[in-house]
Amino acid sequence: MGIPVITPSTTTRSQAITDIIESVALQETALSHILNAEGEKIQKMVAMQDVTPDVLLATNKSVESMVNAVSRLEMILHSKLSAFDGCLCRSDDAAAPEV
């Protein structure tokens, strides 16, 4: 395995920031779908006629684990966006201060 070749990018600073913010938004959308699926899982389990308390508790534990994982990912996404607090993004990259 050789050393990777890194070529200079022509992406502007503003475009790079926009891309990062867009990626966070897409990840937020994915996480919302996961949380929605977990809610549907609980609804289906509760609606079952012959469900036992043990099954409901196991489902609740599974959902709780997923919600905790999503919460940890939310903190990571928040820290990604926090990197741009106070960042002035102008349409002219040459006029923007270096951060």
C-alpha positions in Angstrom: 0.0 0.0 0.0 1.5 3.3 -1.1 1.2 6.8 0.1 -2.1 8.4 -0.9 -1.9 11.2 -3.5 -3.8 14.3 -2.4 -4.6 16.7 -5.1 -5.5 20.4 -4.4 -9.2 21.1 -4.4 -10.8 23.9 -6.3 -13.7 24.1 -3.8 -14.2 27.5 -2.3 -14.4 28.1 1.4 -18.0 29.0 1.2 -18.9 25.9 -0.8 -17.0 23.7 1.7 -18.9 25.2 4.6 -22.2 24.8 2.7 -21.3 21.2 2.0 -20.6 20.5 5.7 -23.9 22.1 6.7 -25.8 20.2 4.1 -24.2 16.9 5.2 -25.4 17.6 8.8 -28.9 18.3 7.5 -29.0 15.0 5.6 -27.7 13.2 8.7 -30.4 14.9 10.8 -33.0 13.7 8.3 -31.7 10.1 8.6 -31.8 10.2 12.4 -35.4 11.5 12.3 -36.4 8.5 10.1 -34.7 6.2 12.6 -36.6 7.8 15.6 -39.8 7.6 13.6 -39.2 3.8 13.0 -38.6 3.3 16.7 -41.9 5.0 17.5 -43.7 2.8 15.0 -42.1 -0.3 16.6 -43.5 0.7 20.0 -46.9 1.4 18.5 -47.0 -2.0 16.8 -45.9 -3.8 19.9 -48.5 -2.1 22.1 -51.3 -2.9 19.6 -50.5 -6.6 19.6 -53.2 -8.6 21.4 -51.1 -11.3 23.0 -48.0 -9.2 23.9 -46.5 -10.0 27.2 -45.0 -7.5 29.6 -41.6 -9.0 29.1 -41.8 -8.4 25.4 -42.9 -4.8 26.0 -40.0 -4.3 28.4 -37.5 -5.8 25.9 -38.9 -3.5 23.1 -38.7 -0.5 25.4 -35.0 -1.4 26.2 -34.2 -1.8 22.5 -35.8 1.6 21.7 -34.1 3.3 24.6 -30.8 2.0 23.4 -31.4 3.4 19.9 -32.6 6.8 21.2 -29.4 7.0 23.3 -27.3 6.3 20.3 -29.2 8.9 18.3 -28.6 11.4 21.1 -24.9 10.8 21.0 -24.9 11.3 17.3 -26.9 14.5 17.7 -24.1 15.9 20.1 -21.5 15.1 17.4 -23.5 16.9 14.7 -24.0 19.8 17.0 -20.3 20.1 17.6 -19.7 20.0 13.8 -22.0 23.0 13.4 -20.5 24.8 16.4 -17.3 25.0 14.5 -18.9 27.6 12.3 -20.3 29.8 15.1 -19.3 33.4 14.4 -18.1 32.5 10.9 -18.9 35.2 8.4 -19.4 33.7 5.0 -19.5 36.2 2.2 -20.1 35.5 -1.4 -16.6 36.7 -2.1 -14.2 34.2 -0.5 -11.2 36.5 -0.9 -13.0 39.1 1.4 -13.8 36.4 4.1 -11.5 36.3 7.1 -9.5 33.1 7.5 -10.7 30.9 10.4 
